[in-house]
Amino acid sequence: MGDRFAINVEAFFPDIDTVVRLDASDGSSGTTIDFEQSLGMSDTKTLLALGFAWRFAEKHRVSLDYFDLSRSGSSITTSEIRFGDEVFQVKLPISSYFDANIFSVLYSYSIIFDEKKDLALSADLSVQDIGFGLIGNGVMGIVEVGGGLTAPLPSFGLTGGYAFTEKWVGKLGLGIFAFSLALSDEDELSGDLLNGFAAIQHNTFKNVHFGLRCSYFDFDIEFETLRRISSIEYSYHGPQITFSYVF
């Protein structure tokens, strides 16, 4: 349980669900769009995730993780779509993109820690750099309408691990948070999130571990400016095959 450093490489196979609304600048409501069901965007992706962990004291540990969940899609509109200040008409080609670069920092403090078990309080900051948009036939011809934000999403929870044998270790984690942030006099960011994981790790060699992990992340964000609201409901979950070099 006490590896000081770990370099992690993971193959991640998430299922993804993305729902976005972008209101017009005059305050009129936009269409709530499911990017996977309505716009032909893939609801799965295979990607590489990278991470690093450092136990800098017996009960203190920090980890960093990064992956890119960007996707695009194309379809034919089946109904009128109001997105920002544009209206996309029925039965015309439309393309979409949803770019998400995800960087997270997790700090944990072990309230119980020995060679076989670890129970820790955790604080996680997931920074989601998100951009989204539609490209299609608007009122004035081919147009692109988009938006985006960089959302710092904190959560607080518990992580735990138990060594069943010298080779096999099980791990669990859960984090949750609801937030409302005044970014300026006119801009406000609010939402809630839930994340968790369950993992089994095999300490195959002295410095090399392999494992299987299932992760879940779900958040709802509403970004409100003067007379205009954008909202994103976004989740991903799935298995990860993990490789760790520890020292």
KASULDA-V796337 format. One line per field, one symbol per residue. ss: DSSP state (~ for helix, > for strand, _ for the rest). A space follows every 50 residues. Layout:
ss: ???
//
This chain:
ss: ____>>>>>>>>>>>>>>>>>>__________>>~~~~~____>>>>>>> >>>>>>>__>>>>>>>>>__>>>>>>____>>>__>>>____>>>>>>>> >>>>>>>>>>>>>___>>>>>>>>>>>>>>>>>>>>>>__>>>>>>>>>> >>>>>>>>>>>>>____>>>>>>>>>>>>>>>_____>>>>>>>>>>>>> >>_____>>>>>>>>>>>>>>>>>>__>>>>>>>>>>>>>>>>>>>_
//
